[in-house]
Amino acid sequence: MQYTATPYGWLLPGKTRVEPRTKELTHDMATSPDPAPQATDLISGGHLVAKALKAEGVDVIYTLCGGHIIDIYDGCVEEGIKVIDVRHEQVAAHAADGHARITGTAGCAVVTAGPGTTDAVTGVANAFRAESPMLLIGGQGALSQHKMGSLQDLPHVDMMAPITKFAATVPGTERAADLVSMAFRECYNGAPGPSFLEIPRDVLDAKVPVEKARIPKAGGYRASTRQGGDPEAIEKLADLLVNAEKPCILLGSQLWTTRGTDAAIDMVRTLNVPAYMNGAGRGTLPPGDPHHFQLSRRYAFNNADVIVIVGTPFDFRMGYGRRLSPDATVVQIDLDYRTVGKNRDIDLGIVGDAGLVLSAVAQAASGRVDNGARGRKSWLEELRAEETKAYDKRLPLLNSTANPIHPYRLVNEINRFLTEDSIYIGDGGDIVTFSGQVVQPKSPGHWMDPGPLGTLGVGVPFVMAAKQARPDKEVVALFGDGAFSLTGWDFETLVRFDLPFVGIVGNNSSMNQIRYGQAAKYGKDRDRVGNTLGDVRYSEFAKMLGGYGEEVRDPADIRPALERARESGKPSLINVWIDPDVYAPGTMNQTMYK
Ligand SMILES: Cc1ncc(C[n+]2csc(CCOP(=O)(O)OP(=O)(O)O)c2C)c(N)n1
């Protein structure tokens, strides 16, 4: 093919449009009177980034635009990667985190330099504490203007380093794809987490001969990091569980991260072990399963002789490990060696992939457990009796007809509304603490909460990521009115991208979880400082943005309103007015308020 050189690029035969930026005028061609068609293909940094994203399997990026990053968008067009543009960079980062949780593969957010990147910090921090793999790409001022005071220049890498597994600058256009793949590789080092790359504007926009750039191919730049655990330790754990009289197991978020659901189910059945679940581990066993327990956890931890903690740290949610019987043999399994034995001594630690370890334990124990043995059976019966007692105690509140609506009634209605295909998301304070006790996802991987950073505002972005990644699923989200307000404008993005969901606002016109602490510490006459919200009709907000909305004040109207939201096929908000003067037991027991 013959090309004609123009000052702006190359003109293809038969075309009037200049093809810019794709061919380089080589010395020979420029000087030869009859240039041979030896043009060199050029590729820009943004297009290299998109190629590396594609190789990693990224099919969508979450972003808010800026001049520093538009070449990545152009590359995404080329590679067929969907671009979802949101209204706040925090939303983009949370959505990338949410994508990783739902799909098991790293999510990606792309934001501009300076305030674009600082806005995304909370989302990255949340993914860091929740061990969620994602890549944040941030713009940066041109390298040629380094430290000259260019627009939005900030030390992004220094800021991101403590909350990522890897943070770096792309030093030259040729390295753009290579560094993206390196950043993804680091996301899976031990317990997963986020990576950050900043790309200076001139590095991103420049074009280099394609053969000078490393463009890693799918599957060509990283290996599985799954570790099966020390075989000797696995044998020991199998022995412990075979001989235990009152064992129990807690299945934490890493069980879902490692997609160890089947292995865990097989293990608890083989060894007849009662299982509790937290975080993303919820739903591993469905409610009603003989090994599924929820309300008797404290009793089990006080009375068990062997306690196995899988993929969840001894952090504040676990009372730093102090709530386990001092007489129990404690075993901890985790992807991260730094988590094992942290905050309390353990009797046996195993570093490894939850699914691989549990299936090896089941295999090592198989044929050695007498599931009909009376001792183990009576332990399960004892726990079931505790569950029933706790449930019966709460039953009147779950069915309360009080007006204003009792939060227990609201979360009970939501629990009953969920199907096996409903992904449940909680974003709020006290109302979400209520829901944590009552709402039970019916399938594995169908529960999303912020995780240990406790970040309000994850709800709308998690809805976005969940519905985008799994359009076949129903997404149901419960918000506190305070939490919804943080990222609520991106409800509009859900409308724009046709991502329907059933949203519920538990509206108490307050930041009630904090209000409780103020009342407890400073007295009821001083519990209204800095926590009061207006009486907002969020259903109207939803309708204004093109969604579906209803107001609910009578408990009997909750279910029909939820059904209509489901039927509407739109993003929806059912605004339920709940009693502001009752608090969840979990809120009242928070140690910081004691
Ligand atoms: C980003 C962020 N800011 C502040 C907090 C502190 N905080 C925890 S719970 C809470 C109240 C949330 O209010 P709302 O969502 O309305 O739920 P409610 O407690 O009223 O049920 C606040 C402000 C937080 N967790 N995250």
PDBQT file of the ligand as one rigid body, heavy atoms in Angstrom, charges set to zero:
ROOT
HETATM    1  C1  LIG A 601     -17.104   7.644  54.738  1.00  0.00    +0.000 C 
HETATM    2  C2  LIG A 601     -17.543   7.516  56.162  1.00  0.00    +0.000 A 
HETATM    3  N1  LIG A 601     -17.780   8.632  56.893  1.00  0.00    +0.000 NA
HETATM    4  C3  LIG A 601     -18.196   8.525  58.172  1.00  0.00    +0.000 A 
HETATM    5  C4  LIG A 601     -18.368   7.297  58.748  1.00  0.00    +0.000 A 
HETATM    6  C5  LIG A 601     -18.795   7.195  60.207  1.00  0.00    +0.000 C 
HETATM    7  N2  LIG A 601     -20.170   6.630  60.298  1.00  0.00    +0.000 N 
HETATM    8  C6  LIG A 601     -20.396   5.355  60.633  1.00  0.00    +0.000 A 
HETATM    9  S1  LIG A 601     -22.003   4.964  60.713  1.00  0.00    +0.000 SA
HETATM   10  C7  LIG A 601     -22.458   6.540  60.327  1.00  0.00    +0.000 A 
HETATM   11  C8  LIG A 601     -23.916   6.912  60.219  1.00  0.00    +0.000 C 
HETATM   12  C9  LIG A 601     -24.504   6.482  58.937  1.00  0.00    +0.000 C 
HETATM   13  O1  LIG A 601     -25.813   6.980  58.819  1.00  0.00    +0.000 OA
HETATM   14  P1  LIG A 601     -26.862   6.259  57.897  1.00  0.00    +0.000 P 
HETATM   15  O2  LIG A 601     -26.227   5.759  56.672  1.00  0.00    +0.000 OA
HETATM   16  O3  LIG A 601     -28.016   7.169  57.722  1.00  0.00    +0.000 OA
HETATM   17  O4  LIG A 601     -27.264   4.980  58.729  1.00  0.00    +0.000 OA
HETATM   18  P2  LIG A 601     -27.954   4.923  60.175  1.00  0.00    +0.000 P 
HETATM   19  O5  LIG A 601     -26.857   4.772  61.166  1.00  0.00    +0.000 OA
HETATM   20  O6  LIG A 601     -28.722   6.197  60.377  1.00  0.00    +0.000 OA
HETATM   21  O7  LIG A 601     -28.838   3.740  60.121  1.00  0.00    +0.000 OA
HETATM   22  C10 LIG A 601     -21.339   7.338  60.132  1.00  0.00    +0.000 A 
HETATM   23  C11 LIG A 601     -21.387   8.766  59.745  1.00  0.00    +0.000 C 
HETATM   24  C12 LIG A 601     -18.081   6.168  57.948  1.00  0.00    +0.000 A 
HETATM   25  N3  LIG A 601     -18.199   4.926  58.411  1.00  0.00    +0.000 N 
HETATM   26  N4  LIG A 601     -17.712   6.303  56.657  1.00  0.00    +0.000 NA
ENDROOT
TORSDOF 0
